[in-house]
Amino acid sequence: MAGTIIRQIGKSVLRVEDERFLTGRGRYVDDITLSGMCFGAVVYSPHAHALIAGIDVSSAVRVSGVIAVLTGQEVAKDNIGGLPPYALPASWGGPNAYTTRWAALAADRVRFVGDRVAFVVAETAAIAREAADLVDVSYEALPNVVDIEKAVQASAPRVWEECRDNVSFTLHFGDRDENEAVFAAASHVVELRLVNGRLSPSPLEPRAAIGDYKAAEESFTLYTSSQNPHGVRSMLATSVFGISETQLRVISPDVGGGFGVKANAYPEDILVLWASRRCRRPVKWVSARAEAMMGDNHGRDQVAYGKIALNQNGRILAMRVDALHSLGAYFCSASASPLRTALRMAPNVYDIGSLYFTSRAVFTNTSPMGVYRGAGRPEAVFLIERLIDCAAKTLDLDPIEIRRRNLISTTAMPFKTITGCVYDSGDFEGVLNECLNQSDWKGFEQRRSAAAKRGMRYGRGIAMYVEYGGVMNETMQIRFDPSGGVTILAGTHSHGQGHATTYTQMAAEWLGIDPSKIRFVQGDTDKVSFGRGTYAARSSLVGGCALRLAADAVIAKAAVIAALLLEADASDVRFEDGLFKSPRSNKTATLTEVAKACFRPHGLPAGFSLGLDCSGTFAADPPNYPNGVHICEAEIDPETGAVAIVRYTAVDDVGRVFNPMICEGQIHGGLAQGLGQALLESIRYESPSGQLLTGSFTDYAMPRADNMPPFQVSFHELPATTNPLGIKGVGEAGAVPAPAAIINALIDALAPIGVTEVEMPATPACIWNAIEQAKLSASNLCNTN
């Protein structure tokens, strides 16, 4: 029946995108071929720190098929700007920072293995790579530093001469004297040194870019695998080329994963555009995996010294943190954000009355840092959840009991933390109880005993978390055409999240339209007038709420024309169950019928703008606070150190769940990345050479299917009170608590034999060495006695 609404929201509607992806009909940057297109290859620095004494391109330019070889000297001649950082500390009330610009090509000095030195353009990709190998660069090697703790030592080499201590800025929070007084009076103090290692985000699709300069229009088109096309446009137009944004069109077609690494522009985006302008032909560059491991932004890389003060009953009185976060060689992207987020979320779900926090942003001769899924939230949760587990052992308390004694109560909501976050809603104890039940907490000892009979060590770990989702504002547009067809134009950008499905579910229900009749458009700055992209679990909140406002505006505008069709007063018209109705008329009209009438060539009311096209804007102010409890059970083979995650239970409060299947998939993806961080993944540089040791998947251990346990995921729906949809973010939720839950489980398994700490990644070698060291310590103790 026309106008009957098929309820969409809250149902596990299958993703409309998946058919074309699964049948190979996706369209990624590397699938695009433009007329006359040529190809680029980058020459990368093999040194972590060196002066460039000279570049000889003569052999490269003699290769048949080479069109141009560009160096840093040409960058300067053509006045090509570098990439600046954004989200500087001063913009959110923080300190001033020593900032840098990341040049398209280094002109006089390289600062990490992978710094871009030259760009070769040729008829084919193979010729470009061949010629790139012939570019002869003379270097004068300089001392380097790749470790953040060593970088802040007085004797450390300087990454930037003007930044004498290698610290871009220092973030302080809290009253130090007051905090020290609380610690001095405490019954117990627990402290740990905790490391969140450097990670490679490694999306399935490596970065790729095509630059196309149109001389007649003096404009550029950039095809790039970006999760933030409008942000890329803004940075390249204003900071690099000095043109208006309307002179640069950015198209991000299908994008095979992002996780933060594709949130910003890169030197290659500049190079293909600049080379296209010089060569008057489109230029394509596609990253090899080794190039991505070496030159893409990395994530995490934090060392934190944390401690908590407790009274005799296990109540946390105060917390202190002294942390170092790496920036890499250049302060770029939003790499300051994890520092701020780690501070804001440090108290987690606990009522902590005193906090003193110091964090330094440190330059090292390594690949620049960016935001990676969670961006400070996993670091914060790992710190407090490891400290509270350590406190439980110190005070001989059950790990659940010590958490209960410190949880923020539901009755305290809205609750303002000491760091200024205002949790509008949250049933932390209720989620805890639900997760305990679902994990069969009481049956654990039986499973441990069964493992012991097999010669295995068996442990369990818990991690509670709260994080925030949604940043800045966003706009969404709903546009009808004269035939009544409807298109959603999204300022967010889906690169695996399923926006085409979820947004369509929302609009179909709100507007009473068949979801199969709704088109979804994103990722083209000429089609979508403005947007801020997708990161920080923002799309469901800011995008969804903006879409709701756009839908409301559509209904309000359409009601004027519906009144004409119904022969009723506009004030009497109501939109119910997909139909416009009036108590004074026996007629009804669907929104599609009304939309067609909005394009009448005559007879529209005075002042009515032709067509039906409305936008909505929503700001994440305040944000929302997803939260949850994850429980992990792990089995360890003490003979080999091999770890198997046997059970993993997650209960998450992500507010109102619009598509349970997609939300569950987001949790699964985050859990895989959290497991990878905890057990497998680590970017390593050799010292003193500064060479990357983990430059491929042969050396960098990505999680595989056989590393994954059967996840048990469920939702504890408690709608947010700070937005009209009750949404809380879901995109980061799996990655935030997983490392803490897993490491807590491993330490629980090994504690009976004297292992008190395990660093990430807890590889079999790491576990085996910890076991052997514990045996040696026990033997030495026995010999001493």
NORLINMO-V678874 format. One record per residue. N is the residue number from 1. RES is the residue in three letters. OMEGA is omega in whole degrees, -180 to 180 (NA if undefined). Layout:
n,res,omega
N,RES,OMEGA
N,RES,OMEGA
//
This chain:
n,res,omega
1,MET,-179
2,ALA,178
3,GLY,179
4,THR,-178
5,ILE,169
6,ILE,-175
7,ARG,-175
8,GLN,-172
9,ILE,-180
10,GLY,-179
11,LYS,178
12,SER,178
13,VAL,179
14,LEU,-177
15,ARG,-179
16,VAL,-179
17,GLU,-164
18,ASP,-178
19,GLU,-178
20,ARG,177
21,PHE,-176
22,LEU,179
23,THR,175
24,GLY,-179
25,ARG,172
26,GLY,-179
27,ARG,179
28,TYR,-177
29,VAL,-177
30,ASP,176
31,ASP,-173
32,ILE,176
33,THR,179
34,LEU,-180
35,SER,178
36,GLY,-174
37,MET,172
38,CYS,-167
39,PHE,-178
40,GLY,174
41,ALA,-175
42,VAL,169
43,VAL,-176
44,TYR,177
45,SER,173
46,PRO,-177
47,HIS,176
48,ALA,180
49,HIS,-178
50,ALA,169
51,LEU,175
52,ILE,-178
53,ALA,-180
54,GLY,178
55,ILE,179
56,ASP,-178
57,VAL,-172
58,SER,-180
59,SER,-179
60,ALA,-176
61,VAL,179
62,ARG,179
63,VAL,-180
64,SER,-180
65,GLY,177
66,VAL,-177
67,ILE,-179
68,ALA,171
69,VAL,-175
70,LEU,180
71,THR,179
72,GLY,178
73,GLN,178
74,GLU,176
75,VAL,-179
76,ALA,-179
77,LYS,-178
78,ASP,176
79,ASN,178
80,ILE,-177
81,GLY,178
82,GLY,-178
83,LEU,179
84,PRO,171
85,PRO,170
86,TYR,-171
87,ALA,179
88,LEU,-178
89,PRO,-178
90,ALA,-178
91,SER,176
92,TRP,174
93,GLY,180
94,GLY,-177
95,PRO,171
96,ASN,-175
97,ALA,168
98,TYR,-175
99,THR,-179
100,THR,170
101,ARG,-180
102,TRP,-176
103,ALA,176
104,ALA,175
105,LEU,179
106,ALA,-177
107,ALA,-174
108,ASP,-176
109,ARG,173
110,VAL,-173
111,ARG,172
112,PHE,176
113,VAL,-174
114,GLY,174
115,ASP,-176
116,ARG,-174
117,VAL,-180
118,ALA,-180
119,PHE,-179
120,VAL,178
121,VAL,-176
122,ALA,-178
123,GLU,178
124,THR,178
125,ALA,-179
126,ALA,178
127,ILE,180
128,ALA,179
129,ARG,179
130,GLU,-179
131,ALA,179
132,ALA,179
133,ASP,-178
134,LEU,176
135,VAL,-174
136,ASP,-179
137,VAL,177
138,SER,-178
139,TYR,168
140,GLU,-174
141,ALA,179
142,LEU,175
143,PRO,-179
144,ASN,176
145,VAL,-177
146,VAL,-177
147,ASP,-173
148,ILE,178
149,GLU,177
150,LYS,-177
151,ALA,-178
152,VAL,175
153,GLN,-175
154,ALA,-177
155,SER,-174
156,ALA,172
157,PRO,180
158,ARG,175
159,VAL,175
160,TRP,-173
161,GLU,-176
162,GLU,-180
163,CYS,-164
164,ARG,-178
165,ASP,-178
166,ASN,180
167,VAL,179
168,SER,177
169,PHE,177
170,THR,-179
171,LEU,178
172,HIS,174
173,PHE,173
174,GLY,179
175,ASP,-174
176,ARG,-178
177,ASP,179
178,GLU,-180
179,ASN,179
180,GLU,179
181,ALA,178
182,VAL,178
183,PHE,-178
184,ALA,-177
185,ALA,-174
186,ALA,177
187,SER,-177
188,HIS,173
189,VAL,179
190,VAL,-180
191,GLU,-178
192,LEU,167
193,ARG,-174
194,LEU,-176
195,VAL,167
196,ASN,-173
197,GLY,179
198,ARG,-175
199,LEU,172
200,SER,-177
201,PRO,170
202,SER,173
203,PRO,-177
204,LEU,177
205,GLU,174
206,PRO,-180
207,ARG,177
208,ALA,-179
209,ALA,172
210,ILE,175
211,GLY,-179
212,ASP,-179
213,TYR,178
214,LYS,-175
215,ALA,-177
216,ALA,-178
217,GLU,-174
218,GLU,-178
219,SER,-179
220,PHE,164
221,THR,177
222,LEU,169
223,TYR,-176
224,THR,179
225,SER,-174
226,SER,173
227,GLN,-177
228,ASN,-173
229,PRO,180
230,HIS,177
231,GLY,176
232,VAL,178
233,ARG,-177
234,SER,-177
235,MET,-179
236,LEU,-178
237,ALA,-172
238,THR,-173
239,SER,-173
240,VAL,-173
241,PHE,179
242,GLY,179
243,ILE,176
244,SER,-178
245,GLU,179
246,THR,176
247,GLN,-180
248,LEU,174
249,ARG,178
250,VAL,179
251,ILE,173
252,SER,-178
253,PRO,175
254,ASP,-178
255,VAL,-175
256,GLY,178
257,GLY,-180
258,GLY,178
259,PHE,-179
260,GLY,-176
261,VAL,180
262,LYS,-177
263,ALA,-174
264,ASN,176
265,ALA,179
266,TYR,177
267,PRO,-179
268,GLU,175
269,ASP,176
270,ILE,-172
271,LEU,-178
272,VAL,178
273,LEU,-180
274,TRP,179
275,ALA,178
276,SER,178
277,ARG,-180
278,ARG,-175
279,CYS,-178
280,ARG,177
281,ARG,174
282,PRO,-179
283,VAL,179
284,LYS,172
285,TRP,177
286,VAL,-177
287,SER,164
288,ALA,-179
289,ARG,180
290,ALA,177
291,GLU,180
292,ALA,-180
293,MET,-176
294,MET,-167
295,GLY,176
296,ASP,174
297,ASN,174
298,HIS,-179
299,GLY,179
300,ARG,-177
301,ASP,180
302,GLN,168
303,VAL,-177
304,ALA,171
305,TYR,-176
306,GLY,174
307,LYS,177
308,ILE,176
309,ALA,-177
310,LEU,172
311,ASN,-174
312,GLN,180
313,ASN,178
314,GLY,176
315,ARG,179
316,ILE,-178
317,LEU,-175
318,ALA,179
319,MET,177
320,ARG,-178
321,VAL,171
322,ASP,-170
323,ALA,172
324,LEU,176
325,HIS,178
326,SER,169
327,LEU,-170
328,GLY,-174
329,ALA,-177
330,TYR,173
331,PHE,-175
332,CYS,177
333,SER,178
334,ALA,-173
335,SER,174
336,ALA,-174
337,SER,-180
338,PRO,178
339,LEU,-179
340,ARG,-178
341,THR,178
342,ALA,176
343,LEU,-175
344,ARG,-174
345,MET,-177
346,ALA,-180
347,PRO,177
348,ASN,-176
349,VAL,-171
350,TYR,179
351,ASP,-177
352,ILE,-171
353,GLY,-176
354,SER,179
355,LEU,170
356,TYR,-170
357,PHE,173
358,THR,179
359,SER,-180
360,ARG,175
361,ALA,-165
362,VAL,173
363,PHE,172
364,THR,179
365,ASN,-178
366,THR,179
367,SER,-180
368,PRO,178
369,MET,174
370,GLY,176
371,VAL,178
372,TYR,-171
373,ARG,-178
374,GLY,171
375,ALA,178
376,GLY,179
377,ARG,177
378,PRO,179
379,GLU,-180
380,ALA,-178
381,VAL,179
382,PHE,-178
383,LEU,-175
384,ILE,-178
385,GLU,173
386,ARG,180
387,LEU,-176
388,ILE,174
389,ASP,177
390,CYS,178
391,ALA,179
392,ALA,179
393,LYS,-179
394,THR,-178
395,LEU,-178
396,ASP,177
397,LEU,173
398,ASP,-178
399,PRO,176
400,ILE,-177
401,GLU,-179
402,ILE,177
403,ARG,179
404,ARG,-177
405,ARG,-175
406,ASN,-177
407,LEU,170
408,ILE,-176
409,SER,175
410,THR,-179
411,THR,-180
412,ALA,-178
413,MET,-4
414,PRO,-174
415,PHE,178
416,LYS,180
417,THR,-179
418,ILE,179
419,THR,174
420,GLY,175
421,CYS,177
422,VAL,177
423,TYR,-177
424,ASP,-177
425,SER,178
426,GLY,177
427,ASP,-172
428,PHE,180
429,GLU,178
430,GLY,177
431,VAL,177
432,LEU,-179
433,ASN,-180
434,GLU,-179
435,CYS,177
436,LEU,180
437,ASN,-176
438,GLN,-180
439,SER,-175
440,ASP,-178
441,TRP,-176
442,LYS,-179
443,GLY,-175
444,PHE,-175
445,GLU,177
446,GLN,179
447,ARG,178
448,ARG,180
449,SER,179
450,ALA,179
451,ALA,-179
452,ALA,178
453,LYS,177
454,ARG,-179
455,GLY,-176
456,MET,171
457,ARG,-173
458,TYR,-179
459,GLY,177
460,ARG,180
461,GLY,180
462,ILE,172
463,ALA,173
464,MET,-178
465,TYR,163
466,VAL,178
467,GLU,177
468,TYR,180
469,GLY,176
470,GLY,175
471,VAL,175
472,MET,-180
473,ASN,-178
474,GLU,177
475,THR,176
476,MET,-176
477,GLN,173
478,ILE,-174
479,ARG,174
480,PHE,174
481,ASP,-175
482,PRO,179
483,SER,-178
484,GLY,177
485,GLY,-175
486,VAL,179
487,THR,170
488,ILE,176
489,LEU,-169
490,ALA,174
491,GLY,172
492,THR,180
493,HIS,179
494,SER,175
495,HIS,179
496,GLY,-174
497,GLN,180
498,GLY,-178
499,HIS,-178
500,ALA,178
501,THR,-173
502,THR,179
503,TYR,178
504,THR,175
505,GLN,-178
506,MET,-175
507,ALA,-179
508,ALA,-179
509,GLU,-177
510,TRP,-175
511,LEU,179
512,GLY,-176
513,ILE,175
514,ASP,-177
515,PRO,179
516,SER,-179
517,LYS,-176
518,ILE,174
519,ARG,179
520,PHE,-178
521,VAL,176
522,GLN,166
523,GLY,177
524,ASP,-173
525,THR,174
526,ASP,180
527,LYS,178
528,VAL,-169
529,SER,-178
530,PHE,176
531,GLY,-178
532,ARG,175
533,GLY,-176
534,THR,177
535,TYR,175
536,ALA,176
537,ALA,-172
538,ARG,-167
539,SER,-178
540,SER,-180
541,LEU,-173
542,VAL,178
543,GLY,-179
544,GLY,-180
545,CYS,176
546,ALA,178
547,LEU,177
548,ARG,179
549,LEU,176
550,ALA,178
551,ALA,178
552,ASP,180
553,ALA,177
554,VAL,-178
555,ILE,-180
556,ALA,-180
557,LYS,-179
558,ALA,-178
559,ALA,179
560,VAL,180
561,ILE,177
562,ALA,179
563,ALA,177
564,LEU,-178
565,LEU,-178
566,LEU,-177
567,GLU,-178
568,ALA,174
569,ASP,-179
570,ALA,-179
571,SER,-179
572,ASP,-173
573,VAL,177
574,ARG,175
575,PHE,-176
576,GLU,177
577,ASP,176
578,GLY,-177
579,LEU,168
580,PHE,-177
581,LYS,174
582,SER,179
583,PRO,-179
584,ARG,-178
585,SER,176
586,ASN,179
587,LYS,172
588,THR,178
589,ALA,174
590,THR,178
591,LEU,178
592,THR,178
593,GLU,180
594,VAL,-180
595,ALA,178
596,LYS,-179
597,ALA,179
598,CYS,180
599,PHE,180
600,ARG,179
601,PRO,177
602,HIS,176
603,GLY,177
604,LEU,-180
605,PRO,178
606,ALA,179
607,GLY,-180
608,PHE,179
609,SER,-175
610,LEU,176
611,GLY,-179
612,LEU,-173
613,ASP,-175
614,CYS,178
615,SER,174
616,GLY,179
617,THR,179
618,PHE,180
619,ALA,178
620,ALA,-179
621,ASP,8
622,PRO,176
623,PRO,176
624,ASN,-172
625,TYR,173
626,PRO,-180
627,ASN,179
628,GLY,179
629,VAL,177
630,HIS,179
631,ILE,-177
632,CYS,171
633,GLU,-174
634,ALA,178
635,GLU,-177
636,ILE,172
637,ASP,-176
638,PRO,179
639,GLU,-177
640,THR,-175
641,GLY,-179
642,ALA,-178
643,VAL,172
644,ALA,173
645,ILE,-171
646,VAL,-179
647,ARG,176
648,TYR,-177
649,THR,-180
650,ALA,171
651,VAL,-174
652,ASP,172
653,ASP,178
654,VAL,-180
655,GLY,180
656,ARG,-177
657,VAL,-177
658,PHE,176
659,ASN,-175
660,PRO,-179
661,MET,-180
662,ILE,178
663,CYS,178
664,GLU,177
665,GLY,176
666,GLN,177
667,ILE,180
668,HIS,-180
669,GLY,178
670,GLY,178
671,LEU,178
672,ALA,180
673,GLN,176
674,GLY,177
675,LEU,178
676,GLY,178
677,GLN,-174
678,ALA,-168
679,LEU,-165
680,LEU,-164
681,GLU,176
682,SER,171
683,ILE,-178
684,ARG,173
685,TYR,178
686,GLU,177
687,SER,17
688,PRO,-174
689,SER,-176
690,GLY,-180
691,GLN,177
692,LEU,-179
693,LEU,-176
694,THR,-172
695,GLY,178
696,SER,178
697,PHE,170
698,THR,-176
699,ASP,-180
700,TYR,-168
701,ALA,174
702,MET,176
703,PRO,178
704,ARG,-177
705,ALA,-176
706,ASP,172
707,ASN,-173
708,MET,173
709,PRO,171
710,PRO,-179
711,PHE,171
712,GLN,-173
713,VAL,174
714,SER,-175
715,PHE,175
716,HIS,-171
717,GLU,173
718,LEU,-172
719,PRO,172
720,ALA,-180
721,THR,-172
722,THR,175
723,ASN,-172
724,PRO,-179
725,LEU,-179
726,GLY,-174
727,ILE,165
728,LYS,-175
729,GLY,-180
730,VAL,-170
731,GLY,-177
732,GLU,-163
733,ALA,-178
734,GLY,-175
735,ALA,-173
736,VAL,-176
737,PRO,-171
738,ALA,-180
739,PRO,-179
740,ALA,-180
741,ALA,-177
742,ILE,-179
743,ILE,175
744,ASN,179
745,ALA,-179
746,LEU,180
747,ILE,176
748,ASP,179
749,ALA,-174
750,LEU,-178
751,ALA,-180
752,PRO,178
753,ILE,171
754,GLY,177
755,VAL,-176
756,THR,-179
757,GLU,177
758,VAL,179
759,GLU,173
760,MET,-6
761,PRO,-178
762,ALA,179
763,THR,176
764,PRO,178
765,ALA,179
766,CYS,180
767,ILE,-179
768,TRP,179
769,ASN,178
770,ALA,179
771,ILE,-179
772,GLU,178
773,GLN,177
774,ALA,177
775,LYS,-179
776,LEU,179
777,SER,179
778,ALA,179
779,SER,179
780,ASN,179
781,LEU,179
782,CYS,-179
783,ASN,178
784,THR,180
785,ASN,NA
//
